[in-house]
Amino acid sequence: MTRTAAARAARLDQVCAEAVDLARSAITEVDASDVGEHLDAVAEGDRVVTHFFECQLAGYRGWRWAVTVTRVSRSKHVTVCETVLLPGPDALLAPGWVPWQERLQPGDLGVGDLLPTAPDDDRLAPGYMLSDDPAVEEVTWELGLGRSRVMSRDGRGETAQRWYDGDHGPDAPISTAAPRSARCGSCGFYLPLAGSLRQAFGVCGNLYAPDDGRAVSVDHGCGAHSEATREPEAPVDELSTVYDDSEVESVAVSRAPGSVEVGEPPEPYGHG
């Protein structure tokens, strides 16, 4: 018969627990003023105890100095095993490290940067070898053949969902503000994509549209739709001119030097 023995908790060794001054003196990496009050003594094993001291270093709020001491059996001489600075329960910690491929965001790639693609990237699938027939090569290139890798089904689905949920999908602010009839699928500037994404996406070719040169969903829309028309404005009746003869304003007319005097007879052609 076998019995499952419960793990025995380590008992705090009193000789090691009382070696507080020895543990404090072992912290030699910093000034004595950077070591605060004794916080706790924890049993790590038989005759192995770790002493914790408050850390007074600037920028290390909540951290603790940890000094582990031990002694051999039947000996009262305590020795220091190691000294380390550890974060406490309320310590101020830096964010956890995240691999670069998970930290990368759209638009981070700059001029001259290289972004290697992993060999097992789920977004890509193996392509096929080129043919020695030019006619075949022309067709296979349109089908995605001839490249070492092409987008897989998962890659196309991920891309389609990202485009659809982004600024060029039906829920974009510019799309919801456009008339319901102004959808890209019915626009003359809409250039459908090839392949399996053709039914849902195309490229805008309107110079004056904000999405010019970008992939948009078929149900995206904007105010630059090719069939957008301005509603005819109602004609405004022009009122007839009304003259008020009840008031007459006298205006003085100055004569230029050399004009005909008042008493002179009128000249031919009516000049006076």
C-alpha positions, 0 to 999 in steps of 0.5 A: 500500500502507498500513502500520499504524504502531504507536503510538510510546511517549512518550519521557521528556524529561530536561530536564522530568524533572529539574525536580522542584523547579519542580514541587514549588514549583507546589503552592501550594494547601496547606502545604509539609508536605502535599507528600511525597516525589517518587514518579515522573515519567511522560512524557505526550508529547513534552517533556511530563512529569508529576511525582507527589508523595506527599500528606500531607493527612489523609484522602487516604491513597494520593493523589498530587500531580500536576504536569505540566510542559513546554518548547518545542522547542530550549529549556531553559526548563521551564514548569508546565502544571497541578497536580492531586490524583489518586488513586493505585493504593491510594487511599482512594476514596468509593463510586461515584455511583449514580443515585437511582432505583437507590439507592431501596429499598422503604420509603424513601418517606415521608409527603409524598414524591413519587416520579415515574415515568419515562415509559418505565418498562417496568413500565407500559403505555398504558391507554385513553380513558374511554367516555361510557357509564357501564355501559362505564366500570364494566366497563373500570375493572375491566379496567384501562381508563380509566387513563393507564397500567397494569402491563405484562406485565413489571411484573406478572411482576416484582411477582409474583416479588418477592412470591413470593420475599419475606416473604409467599411459601412460603419465609418462616419463618412459612410453613415453620413452619406445618402443610403443610395450612395454606396460604392458598389453602384459608383462608377469610380468603384474598381472591384478587386480580383479573386475571392474578395471581388464580391465584397471589396474594390478600390476607389478611383475618384480623385476627389473622394477621401478614399481615392486609391484605397480598398473600400467595401461594396456597401461603403459610401461617401458624398462623391458618388458618381450618381450623386445629384444636387436637388433642383432649387426652387426658382425665386420670382424677381420682384419688379422695380419700384420707384418712389417719386415722392422725394427728389434729391437735388444733386449739384453738377460741377462744370469743367473749365471751358464749358458754355456759359448760361447766357450763350445760345445753344450750339449745334447738335444740342451742346449747351 
